[in-house]
Amino acid sequence: MSSSDRDDSPGSTDPELSPSGPAQAPSGTEQALAAVGRFLVGAGRFVGRQTAAAYRAIDPDVRRHVAQLPLLTYSLIGSRRTPVEPLPPDGHPPLVFVHGLGGSRGDFLLLSKYLWLHGRRRSYRVQLEAGLPLPRLGEGLAELVREICAVTGAPQVELIAHSLGGLVVRLALADHDLAGLVKTVITLGSPHAGTYSARYADTAITRELRPDSPIIQRLAQSPWPAEVHGVSFWSQSDVFVLPPESAALEGTDQIEVTPFTHYSYLIDPRSWTLVRRELELHTPTAPPARS
């Protein structure tokens, strides 16, 4: 067929180019399916735009906290409570790690291994007993510190605490005459003055973390022991400690580490470096070693 014989007008169909013959109008079912398809595509685009807008509307610090949550799965490793053993001396006081609310001794796995590589070979990661009130946790920590000193023969320990663990340490110091056995305390994002985020839960332990709780008010009246070198890390980006300045404790060296999140203290190598630096700074002279 020559080009002069073709009908190129709109809507014309060349039988020779259509294997099934002349085109037929879509059936009602096909038209309905096409309409459903177009609706789903449009709905998907709308939901996608709304989801993206909602994500962008979330505070960036909250997004960073959520993004870091999967990284904490490592804390499930080594979360089982272990007995105190007389580890070989490393030239330093034993390190004692105290985890926070909902955490475990596994939270400090990475930080303790990092410090181990830098010579701190004698460390103990505490497993707090779930369900106990803060004063009981403080009592248990005081007993453990005394046990570590007895087993190792060390005159003092150094404590590193995350979040609620910092309050446990303060209660151990205030209520159980522990200051003489502690050389250094480093708290990481601990709500020393309480936190308003504790109002989002109504459990015995979260009620104790509220700014107006009797325990927080009592600790506010307890000055930091002068013989203990204290360091408190805090961050404006911590969405669990509200206000963030609550983590900066009077009487200690207050170090702002914005933009750290509440989890950065545990998983960010910059945090590990800062902790190591503070441990290496001059601290009060330890009492004579036991005979």
C-alpha positions, 0 to 999 in steps of 0.5 A, a space after each residue: 500500500 502506497 503512502 498516498 492510499 493511507 488514511 492518516 486522519 485521527 481515529 483511523 486504523 490500518 487493518 494491516 497494522 492491527 493484528 486483531 483487526 479494527 480497534 474496538 472501544 474499551 468495555 465497561 469493565 476495562 473503563 472501570 478498572 482504568 478509573 480505579 487505577 487512576 484513582 489509586 495512583 492519585 491517592 498514592 501521590 496524595 498520601 506520599 505528599 502528606 506523609 512527606 509533609 508530616 515527616 518534615 513537620 516533626 522536630 528534627 531532634 525527634 527524627 534523629 532519636 527515632 532514627 537511632 533506635 534501631 542502632 540500640 539493638 546491640 544492647 541486647 548482647 551481654 544484658 544478663 546480670 553477671 557476678 562480680 569477679 576480681 579482674 586484674 588491676 589496670 592502674 586505674 579505679 574500677 569502672 562501674 556503668 549504670 544504665 537508664 530507664 528501660 535499658 540494661 547493662 548491654 547499653 554500655 557494651 560499646 563504650 566499655 569496649 572503647 575504654 578497654 582499648 584505651 587501658 580501662 580493662 577493669 569494668 563492671 556493668 550494672 544490671 538494675 532490677 526492674 520495678 524497684 523504686 529509685 531509693 531501692 536502686 540506690 541502695 542496691 548500687 551502694 551495696 554493689 560498689 562496696 562489693 566491687 571494692 572488697 573483691 578487687 581491693 580497690 579503694 575507690 571506683 569511678 561511675 559512669 551513668 546514663 539517664 536515670 542511672 545518674 539519679 541512682 548514683 546520686 541517691 547512693 551517694 546521698 543516702 548510703 555514705 558512699 562518697 569515700 568509695 567514689 573518685 569520679 562520677 560522669 552522668 550522661 543526659 541524666 534528669 537531675 532536676 526531673 523531666 517533664 517528659 515523665 508525665 507521658 507515662 504514669 508508672 511508679 518510676 516515671 512519677 519519681 522522675 517528674 520535677 515535682 516528685 519528692 525524690 527530685 525535691 530531696 536531691 535538690 537539697 543534697 549538695 554534690 559531695 566536694 570529694 567526688 569529681 563530678 561531670 554532667 553532660 547535657 544537650 539541647 537536642 535531648 528530647 527526653 530530658 525537658 528542660 535540657 538544662 535539667 541534666 546540668 548538675 550544680 557542683 559538677 563540671 557541666 559540659 554541653 554536647 549539643 546536638 547529641 541525642 539521648 542515645 548519642 551518649 551511648 553510640 556516638 564515638 565523639 561521646 566515648 572520646 569525651 568520657 575518656 578525656 574526663 576520666 583522664 583529667 586530674 581528680 581528687 587523690 584517692 585514699 591509701 590502698 587497703 592492706 
